[in-house]
Amino acid sequence: MTMRIVTVLYILRETSLPSIPTFSQNLDNVVGNDGIQLGSIKEILGLPGTGKTQICLQLCASVQVPEELGGLNSEALYIDTNTNCTWTRFKEILDGSLTRCQGLLKSKQVINEDQAIRRLHHVNAFGIEKFCAFLHNIPNFLISRPNVRLIVIDSITFPFKDDINIKLRTGLLYRLMADLHRVAHEGQIAVVLTNEMSTRVGLSSGAVVGALGDAWAHRCNKRLLLSTPEPMKNLRHAVLMKSNNSPERVGQFLITEEGIRDANKT
């Protein structure tokens, strides 16, 4: 086995890769690195209705921001494991994102909408066998689509709800995560996973924690926890629970008809 030895300068250059903005400066500040950085794996946690899928759809639009605005002008892959995604909703977010880009550039058309929709690739990966088979084939897919800079898995939890014992589940998850880390690092791709919450029953009371166990919590570079909306408002809170290069932070954001926005902006 040949070990690769590199200088710290090489590592620092790799850790300064560009990021995909969320279109909320508050949320970007919470995550750090001005958004979802390429070459890393981020996990978004939360109860149903907290905005996990909404953020993923926003990122699929944000990754297409033109280079004139400092964007990546790239494509995205959406791996849907539980039919959470509504493509009419993505179109709304895409329209809002394109309108904002056009306003900043004072241009009538930055990206053709049909072209933008074609740059988002979707796969239904229902069930553990189909999910694992597709992840195994991702390197081949990326060869045919070299401009993909974002991979979303919504959600990582759902395929493992099948009747599968914990030991086998843990082994599969660790192998899949090793493959995803390799894809993210070698391809300079941002990988975003959504995860659900579960109840851990203790000796005296229960606690709501991220699904898949404690060992899983260390597999991603960053973990972002979303709160439920405040009553009579659409205000959300995001907490950076774990990060390899940023301090723990808390911030507010909104989910509007046009997508993710700052709490003090529309």
Secondary structure, DSSP 4 states (H G I P E B T S, - for coil): -PPP---HHHHHHHTT--EE--S-HHHHHHHSTTSEETT-EEEEE--TTSSHHHHHHHHHHHTT--GGGT----EEEEEESSS---HHHHHHHHHHHHHHHHHHHT-S-SS-HHHHHHTEEEEE--SHHHHHHHHHHHHHHHHH-TTEEEEEEE-SSGGGGSS--HHHHHHHHHHHHHHHHHHHHHHT-EEEEEE-EEEEE-SS-EEEEETT-TGGGGSSSEEEEEPPPPTTS-EEEEEEEEESSS---EEEEEEETTEEEETT--
